Amino acid sequence: MRDSLSVIRNGQKLTTKEEIILILRLSFPAILAQISSIIMQYIDASMVGHLGANASASIGLVSSSTWLIGGILTAAAMGFSVCVAHRIGAKDEEGARVIVRWGLLCCLLFSLFIMVIGVMVSSKLPAWMGGEAAIKKDATAYFLIFALSIPAREMLFASQGMIQSSGNIRVPSILNVIMCALDVFFNALLIPHYGVMGAALGTAFSFVIIATVMLYILLVRSYSLSIVRRREKKPVGLKGFVENELIVALKIAVPVAIDNIIMGFAYVAFTRIVSPFGTVSVAANSFSITAEGLCYMPGYGIGVAATTIVGQCIGARRKNLGKRLGWMAVILGMIIMGISGALMWVFAPFMIGILSPDTEIRKLGTQILRIEAFAEPLYGASIVAAGVFRGAGETLLSSVLNLLSVWVVRIPLAYILGSKYGLKGAWIAMCSELCIRGALFLIRLFLWDTKDRGFL
C-alpha cells in the first residue's frame, strides 16, 4: 500500500479511497490522543469532585486562565510546527531540522517568560476572578503549580506538533495515552494527601515525564527531524534562522496567539459572568465543560490531521488538493461530532454523575449539557476548518471570525440571558455562538481561493 503523504509530496494523484483512508488514518490516533487528554481532565475533576463542591469550584475558578495560557503556548508551538509541515511537504528535510533546532529554543525562552508572569499573579488571580473566600487558597495553589509546569507543557506542545507535522501522528498519540495513565497514578497517590494541590502536582509530573520522552523521540529518534549526531550540509545559525524562518513562523503563530487570547479572555469573561451565580453554578459550569470535551475532542483530533495533510499539500504546491482534503476532513468532523452530540444529550446525567456526587451540581450540569448538544455539528465544522487554515498558514482571518463570534455574540448574550436565567441562560448563549461560528467558517472555506491563498 502506498504512503499517501509521500504520494502528495511526489506530485502523484491519490484515488478517492486513498484520500479517505489518509484522513481516517491520521485522524484516528489524533482523536485517541485528544480523548485521552479529556479523560485525564475527567479523572482530575472526578477525584477532586469527591472532595466537595468548594474543591471543585477552586479549580473551576482558575481553569479559564489556564486555558488562556495553554492557548498562548499552543500558538507559539504551532507556528514552528506548520513551518515544519511545509518544509517536509517540499521535501526539504534539512530546512525542517533548522526549524526544529532553533524553534525549540525560542519556545523554551518564551515559556520561561510566561512562567514568571504566571507565578507573579498566582496569589492575586482568584480575587480578580471574583472567587469566594472559601476557595481562594486552593485556587491559588492549583494555579501556582500550573504556572511552574509551563516550560514542560510548551516543550511537549512544540515537540509533539513537529513530530505530527512530519506525518507521524501515531507515536505522539500513544504518548498522550500514557500521560493519561500517569496522571491517574500520580493523582491516586497525591490527591488523598494534598487535595486540590495534589491534582495539580499529578498533572504537572505527567507533563514533565512525557515532554522528556517526546523531546527524545524528536531530537534523537525521528528519521527526518532528529538533530542529534547529524551533520548538516549547510548549517544554519541563529542569525540565519531569525532572518529566514522566524518571521514566517511568527506570521502563523501571532494570529493563532491572538485567536487563543481572544478565546481565553472570553472563557475568563464567561467565568466572571458565572461566578456570582454561586458555588454550585461555578462547579457545574466547570464539570460540564470537562464533560463536553469528550464530544468535541474528536473534532480537534481531525483538525490535527487536517493541519498535517494541508500543510504538506501547501509545501508540495498542491493547494487545490489541500482544499479538497480539507473539505473531506470538515465533513467527517461534522458527522462525528453530530453523533457525539446526540450521545451527550442521552448520557448527560451519567457524564456529570461520574464527576460529582452532589445532587444540585448533577441536575444543573445535565440541563446545560443538553443545551450544548445542539451546537456540536457546527462546532465541529469550526474546529476542523480552523485546522485546515492553520495547515495552509492562513490564520489571521480565523482570528477575526472568532473575535466577532465570541465578543459580539457569546459574551453580550451570556450577560443578558445569564442575568435572567442563570447558568442555563449563559449556556444558551454559548450554544448560539458556536452555531454562528461554525456557519462563518463554512462560508470562509467555501470562498477560499487556493490559487492566491486569499479569502475571496
C-alpha positions as CSV (number, residue, x, y, z in Angstrom):
1,M,0.0,0.0,0.0
2,R,1.3,3.4,-1.0
3,D,2.3,6.1,1.6
4,S,-0.3,8.8,0.8
5,L,1.8,11.6,2.2
6,S,4.7,10.6,0.0
7,V,2.4,10.5,-2.9
8,I,1.4,14.1,-2.2
9,R,5.0,15.2,-1.8
10,N,5.9,13.5,-5.1
11,G,3.1,15.2,-7.0
12,Q,1.2,12.0,-7.8
13,K,-2.5,11.5,-7.8
14,L,-4.5,10.0,-4.9
15,T,-7.7,8.0,-5.5
16,T,-10.8,9.0,-3.6
17,K,-10.4,5.8,-1.5
18,E,-6.8,6.7,-0.6
19,E,-7.8,10.3,0.3
20,I,-10.5,9.0,2.7
21,I,-8.1,6.4,4.2
22,L,-5.4,9.1,4.7
23,I,-7.7,11.3,6.6
24,L,-9.0,8.5,8.7
25,R,-5.5,7.0,9.3
26,L,-4.2,10.4,10.6
27,S,-7.4,11.3,12.4
28,F,-7.8,8.2,14.5
29,P,-4.6,8.4,16.6
30,A,-5.1,12.1,17.0
31,I,-8.7,11.6,18.2
32,L,-7.4,9.0,20.6
33,A,-4.9,11.4,22.0
34,Q,-7.4,14.2,22.3
35,I,-9.9,11.9,24.1
36,S,-7.2,10.6,26.4
37,S,-6.5,14.3,27.3
38,I,-10.1,14.9,28.2
39,I,-10.3,11.7,30.1
40,M,-7.3,12.9,32.1
41,Q,-9.3,16.1,32.9
42,Y,-12.3,13.8,33.8
43,I,-10.2,11.9,36.2
44,D,-8.9,15.0,37.9
45,A,-12.3,16.5,38.1
46,S,-13.9,13.3,39.4
47,M,-11.2,12.8,42.1
48,V,-11.4,16.4,43.2
49,G,-15.2,16.4,42.9
50,H,-15.4,13.9,45.7
51,L,-13.6,16.3,48.0
52,G,-16.6,18.6,47.9
53,A,-18.1,21.5,45.9
54,N,-15.5,24.0,47.2
55,A,-12.6,21.9,45.9
56,S,-14.3,21.6,42.5
57,A,-15.1,25.3,42.4
58,S,-11.5,26.3,43.2
59,I,-10.2,24.6,40.1
60,G,-13.1,25.8,38.0
61,L,-12.4,29.4,39.1
62,V,-8.9,29.4,37.5
63,S,-9.5,26.9,34.7
64,S,-10.3,29.6,32.2
65,S,-7.0,31.3,33.0
66,T,-5.1,28.0,32.5
67,W,-6.9,27.6,29.1
68,L,-5.8,31.2,28.2
69,I,-2.1,30.4,28.9
70,G,-2.4,27.0,27.3
71,G,-3.7,28.7,24.1
72,I,-0.8,31.1,24.0
73,L,1.7,28.2,24.5
74,T,0.0,26.2,21.7
75,A,0.2,29.1,19.3
76,A,3.9,29.5,19.8
77,A,4.5,25.8,19.2
78,M,2.1,25.8,16.2
79,G,3.9,28.5,14.3
80,F,7.0,26.3,14.1
81,S,5.1,23.1,13.6
82,V,3.3,24.4,10.5
83,C,6.6,25.6,9.0
84,V,8.0,22.1,9.6
85,A,5.0,20.6,7.7
86,H,5.6,23.0,4.8
87,R,9.3,22.0,4.6
88,I,8.5,18.3,4.8
89,G,5.9,18.8,2.0
90,A,8.6,20.5,-0.1
91,K,11.0,17.6,0.6
92,D,13.4,19.9,2.4
93,E,14.2,17.9,5.5
94,E,17.3,19.8,6.3
95,G,15.3,23.0,6.4
96,A,12.8,21.3,8.6
97,R,15.6,20.4,11.1
98,V,16.7,24.0,11.2
99,I,13.3,25.0,12.4
100,V,13.4,22.1,15.0
101,R,16.7,23.3,16.4
102,W,16.0,27.0,16.8
103,G,12.3,26.8,17.1
104,L,12.5,24.7,20.3
105,L,14.9,27.2,21.8
106,C,12.5,30.1,21.0
107,C,9.7,28.1,22.6
108,L,11.7,27.4,25.7
109,L,12.6,31.0,26.3
110,F,9.1,32.2,25.6
111,S,7.7,29.6,28.1
112,L,10.1,30.7,30.8
113,F,8.8,34.3,30.4
114,I,5.2,33.2,30.7
115,M,6.0,31.1,33.7
116,V,7.4,34.1,35.6
117,I,4.3,36.1,34.9
118,G,2.1,33.2,36.0
119,V,4.0,32.8,39.3
120,M,3.7,36.5,40.0
121,V,-0.1,36.7,39.5
122,S,-1.0,33.4,41.1
123,S,-1.8,34.8,44.5
124,K,-4.0,37.6,43.1
125,L,-5.9,35.7,40.4
126,P,-8.7,34.1,42.5
127,A,-9.6,37.5,43.8
128,W,-9.6,39.0,40.3
129,M,-11.9,36.2,39.2
130,G,-14.4,37.0,42.0
131,G,-14.0,33.8,43.9
132,E,-15.4,33.3,47.3
133,A,-13.1,33.3,50.3
134,A,-13.6,29.6,51.0
135,I,-12.0,28.6,47.6
136,K,-9.2,31.2,47.2
137,K,-6.4,29.3,48.9
138,D,-6.9,26.1,46.9
139,A,-7.3,28.1,43.7
140,T,-4.0,29.9,44.3
141,A,-2.1,26.7,45.0
142,Y,-3.5,25.0,41.9
143,F,-2.6,27.9,39.6
144,L,0.9,28.3,41.0
145,I,1.8,24.6,40.3
146,F,0.3,25.0,36.8
147,A,2.5,28.1,36.2
148,L,5.6,26.2,37.3
149,S,4.9,23.5,34.8
150,I,4.6,25.8,31.9
151,P,8.0,25.1,30.3
152,A,7.3,21.4,30.3
153,R,3.9,21.9,28.7
154,E,5.5,24.1,26.0
155,M,8.2,21.6,25.2
156,L,5.5,18.9,24.9
157,F,3.3,21.0,22.6
158,A,6.3,22.0,20.4
159,S,7.9,18.6,20.1
160,Q,4.6,16.9,19.6
161,G,3.5,19.3,16.9
162,M,6.7,18.9,15.0
163,I,6.6,15.1,15.1
164,Q,3.0,15.3,13.9
165,S,3.8,17.7,11.1
166,S,6.3,15.1,9.7
167,G,3.4,12.7,9.3
168,N,4.0,10.7,12.5
169,I,0.8,11.1,14.5
170,R,0.7,7.6,16.0
171,V,3.7,8.0,18.4
172,P,2.6,11.3,19.9
173,S,-0.9,9.8,20.3
174,I,0.4,6.8,22.2
175,L,2.4,9.0,24.5
176,N,-0.6,11.1,25.3
177,V,-2.5,8.0,26.3
178,I,0.4,7.1,28.5
179,M,0.3,10.6,30.0
180,C,-3.3,9.9,30.9
181,A,-2.3,6.7,32.7
182,L,0.5,8.6,34.6
183,D,-2.0,11.3,35.7
184,V,-4.3,8.6,37.2
185,F,-1.3,7.1,39.0
186,F,0.0,10.4,40.4
187,N,-3.5,11.6,41.3
188,A,-4.2,8.4,43.2
189,L,-1.0,9.0,45.2
190,L,-1.2,12.7,45.8
191,I,-4.9,13.8,46.0
192,P,-5.6,11.9,49.2
193,H,-2.7,13.7,50.9
194,Y,-2.7,17.1,49.3
195,G,-6.3,17.6,47.9
196,V,-6.5,20.2,45.1
197,M,-2.8,20.8,45.1
198,G,-2.3,17.0,44.6
199,A,-4.3,17.1,41.4
200,A,-2.1,19.9,40.1
201,L,1.1,18.1,41.0
202,G,-0.1,14.9,39.4
203,T,-0.8,16.6,36.1
204,A,2.5,18.5,36.2
205,F,4.6,15.4,36.9
206,S,2.8,13.7,33.9
207,F,3.7,16.6,31.6
208,V,7.3,16.6,32.7
209,I,7.8,12.9,32.0
210,I,6.0,12.8,28.6
211,A,7.7,16.0,27.4
212,T,11.1,14.5,28.1
213,V,10.2,11.3,26.1
214,M,8.7,13.4,23.3
215,L,11.8,15.5,23.0
216,Y,14.0,12.4,22.9
217,I,11.9,11.0,20.0
218,L,12.1,14.2,18.1
219,L,15.7,15.0,18.6
220,V,17.2,11.5,18.6
221,R,14.8,9.0,17.0
222,S,12.9,10.9,14.3
223,Y,14.0,9.8,10.8
224,S,13.5,13.1,9.2
225,L,13.8,15.6,12.1
226,S,16.4,14.3,14.5
227,I,19.3,16.7,15.0
228,V,21.5,14.7,17.5
229,R,24.6,13.2,15.9
230,R,23.6,14.5,12.5
231,R,25.9,16.7,10.3
232,E,24.1,19.1,8.0
233,K,25.4,20.0,4.6
234,K,24.6,23.7,5.1
235,P,24.4,24.5,8.8
236,V,22.2,27.5,9.7
237,G,23.0,29.6,12.8
238,L,20.6,31.6,14.9
239,K,21.1,34.7,12.8
240,G,20.1,32.9,9.6
241,F,17.1,31.3,11.3
242,V,15.9,34.7,12.6
243,E,16.3,36.3,9.1
244,N,14.7,33.5,7.1
245,E,12.4,31.4,9.3
246,L,11.3,33.2,12.4
247,I,9.3,35.8,10.6
248,V,7.3,33.1,8.7
249,A,6.7,31.2,11.9
250,L,5.5,34.4,13.6
251,K,3.1,35.2,10.8
252,I,1.4,31.9,11.6
253,A,1.8,32.0,15.4
254,V,0.8,35.6,16.1
255,P,-2.7,35.3,14.6
256,V,-3.2,32.0,16.4
257,A,-2.0,33.5,19.6
258,I,-4.4,36.4,19.2
259,D,-7.1,33.9,18.4
260,N,-6.3,31.9,21.5
261,I,-6.0,35.0,23.7
262,I,-9.4,36.2,22.4
263,M,-10.9,32.8,23.3
264,G,-9.0,32.6,26.6
265,F,-10.3,36.0,27.7
266,A,-13.7,35.0,26.5
267,Y,-13.6,32.0,28.8
268,V,-12.3,34.2,31.6
269,A,-15.2,36.7,31.0
270,F,-17.7,33.9,30.8
271,T,-16.4,32.5,34.2
272,R,-16.7,36.0,35.6
273,I,-20.3,36.2,34.5
274,V,-21.0,32.8,36.0
275,S,-19.1,33.2,39.3
276,P,-21.8,35.4,41.0
277,F,-24.3,32.6,40.5
278,G,-22.7,30.7,43.4
279,T,-20.5,27.7,44.1
280,V,-22.9,25.2,42.6
281,S,-23.1,27.0,39.3
282,V,-19.3,27.5,39.2
283,A,-18.7,23.8,39.8
284,A,-21.5,22.7,37.4
285,N,-20.0,25.0,34.7
286,S,-16.5,23.6,35.2
287,F,-17.7,20.0,35.2
288,S,-19.9,20.4,32.2
289,I,-17.1,22.0,30.1
290,T,-15.0,18.9,31.0
291,A,-17.8,16.5,30.1
292,E,-18.5,18.3,26.8
293,G,-14.8,17.8,25.9
294,L,-15.5,14.2,25.2
295,C,-17.7,15.3,22.4
296,Y,-15.5,17.9,20.8
297,M,-12.1,16.3,21.2
298,P,-12.7,14.1,18.1
299,G,-13.1,17.4,16.2
300,Y,-9.7,18.6,17.5
301,G,-8.2,15.2,16.5
302,I,-9.4,15.5,13.0
303,G,-8.2,19.2,13.0
304,V,-4.7,18.0,13.8
305,A,-4.8,15.6,10.9
306,A,-6.1,18.3,8.6
307,T,-3.3,20.6,9.6
308,T,-0.7,18.0,8.8
309,I,-2.3,17.0,5.5
310,V,-3.0,20.5,4.2
311,G,0.4,21.7,5.5
312,Q,2.2,19.1,3.4
313,C,0.0,19.8,0.4
314,I,0.9,23.5,0.6
315,G,4.6,22.6,0.9
316,A,4.3,20.4,-2.2
317,R,2.5,23.3,-4.0
318,R,-0.7,21.2,-4.4
319,K,-3.2,23.7,-2.9
320,N,-6.3,22.5,-4.7
321,L,-5.7,19.0,-3.3
322,G,-5.3,20.6,0.1
323,K,-8.7,22.3,-0.2
324,R,-10.4,19.1,-1.4
325,L,-8.9,17.1,1.5
326,G,-9.8,20.0,3.9
327,W,-13.5,19.7,2.9
328,M,-13.5,16.0,3.4
329,A,-12.0,16.4,6.9
330,V,-14.6,19.1,7.8
331,I,-17.5,16.9,6.7
332,L,-16.1,14.0,8.7
333,G,-15.7,16.2,11.7
334,M,-19.3,17.4,11.5
335,I,-20.6,13.8,11.2
336,I,-18.7,12.5,14.1
337,M,-19.5,15.5,16.4
338,G,-23.1,15.3,15.4
339,I,-23.2,11.7,16.6
340,S,-21.3,12.6,19.8
341,G,-23.7,15.5,20.4
342,A,-26.6,13.1,20.3
343,L,-24.9,10.7,22.7
344,M,-24.1,13.6,25.0
345,W,-27.8,14.5,25.2
346,V,-28.7,11.0,26.1
347,F,-25.9,10.3,28.6
348,A,-25.6,13.7,30.1
349,P,-26.8,12.6,33.6
350,F,-24.2,9.8,33.6
351,M,-21.4,12.1,32.4
352,I,-22.0,14.6,35.1
353,G,-22.7,11.8,37.7
354,I,-19.1,10.5,37.2
355,L,-17.7,13.9,38.1
356,S,-19.7,14.9,41.2
357,P,-21.9,13.2,43.8
358,D,-23.6,16.5,44.6
359,T,-27.3,16.3,43.5
360,E,-27.6,20.0,42.7
361,I,-24.5,20.0,40.6
362,R,-25.6,16.9,38.7
363,K,-29.0,18.3,38.0
364,L,-27.8,21.7,36.7
365,G,-24.9,20.1,34.8
366,T,-27.3,17.7,33.0
367,Q,-29.5,20.6,31.9
368,I,-26.7,22.7,30.4
369,L,-25.0,19.8,28.7
370,R,-28.3,19.0,26.9
371,I,-28.4,22.6,25.7
372,E,-24.9,22.4,24.3
373,A,-25.5,19.2,22.5
374,F,-27.4,21.0,19.7
375,A,-24.2,23.0,18.8
376,E,-21.8,20.1,18.3
377,P,-22.0,19.6,14.5
378,L,-21.4,23.3,13.6
379,Y,-18.8,23.5,16.4
380,G,-17.1,20.6,14.7
381,A,-17.1,22.5,11.4
382,S,-15.3,25.5,13.0
383,I,-12.7,23.3,14.8
384,V,-11.7,21.3,11.7
385,A,-11.8,24.2,9.3
386,A,-9.5,26.1,11.6
387,G,-7.1,23.2,11.4
388,V,-7.3,23.3,7.6
389,F,-6.4,27.0,7.6
390,R,-3.6,26.5,10.1
391,G,-2.0,23.9,7.8
392,A,-2.2,26.5,4.9
393,G,-0.5,29.1,7.1
394,E,-3.6,31.3,6.9
395,T,-4.5,32.1,10.4
396,L,-5.4,35.8,10.5
397,L,-9.0,35.6,9.3
398,S,-9.8,32.7,11.6
399,S,-8.8,35.0,14.5
400,V,-11.1,37.8,13.1
401,L,-14.0,35.4,12.8
402,N,-13.5,34.1,16.4
403,L,-13.3,37.7,17.7
404,L,-16.6,38.6,16.1
405,S,-18.3,35.5,17.1
406,V,-17.2,35.4,20.7
407,W,-17.2,39.0,21.7
408,V,-20.2,40.2,19.6
409,V,-22.4,37.2,20.2
410,R,-21.4,35.0,23.2
411,I,-20.3,37.4,25.9
412,P,-23.1,40.0,25.5
413,L,-25.7,37.3,25.1
414,A,-24.4,35.4,28.1
415,Y,-24.6,38.5,30.2
416,I,-28.2,39.3,29.1
417,L,-29.5,35.7,29.4
418,G,-27.4,34.9,32.4
419,S,-28.9,37.8,34.4
420,K,-32.4,36.4,33.6
421,Y,-32.0,32.6,33.6
422,G,-28.7,32.0,35.5
423,L,-26.3,29.4,34.2
424,K,-28.8,27.9,31.8
425,G,-29.1,31.3,30.1
426,A,-25.4,31.6,29.8
427,W,-25.1,28.2,28.1
428,I,-27.9,29.0,25.7
429,A,-25.7,32.0,24.7
430,M,-22.7,29.7,24.2
431,C,-24.7,27.2,22.1
432,S,-26.0,30.0,19.9
433,E,-22.5,31.5,19.4
434,L,-20.9,28.1,18.4
435,C,-23.6,27.6,15.7
436,I,-22.9,31.0,14.3
437,R,-19.1,30.4,14.4
438,G,-19.5,27.1,12.5
439,A,-21.5,28.8,9.8
440,L,-18.9,31.5,9.4
441,F,-16.1,29.0,9.0
442,L,-18.1,27.0,6.4
443,I,-18.7,30.2,4.4
444,R,-15.0,31.0,4.6
445,L,-13.9,27.5,3.5
446,F,-16.4,27.8,0.5
447,L,-14.9,31.1,-0.6
448,W,-11.3,30.0,0.0
449,D,-9.2,30.7,-3.2
450,T,-6.3,28.3,-3.1
451,K,-4.6,29.9,-6.1
452,D,-3.5,33.1,-4.3
453,R,-4.2,31.8,-0.8
454,G,-6.7,34.6,-0.2
455,F,-10.2,34.8,1.1
456,L,-12.0,35.9,-2.0
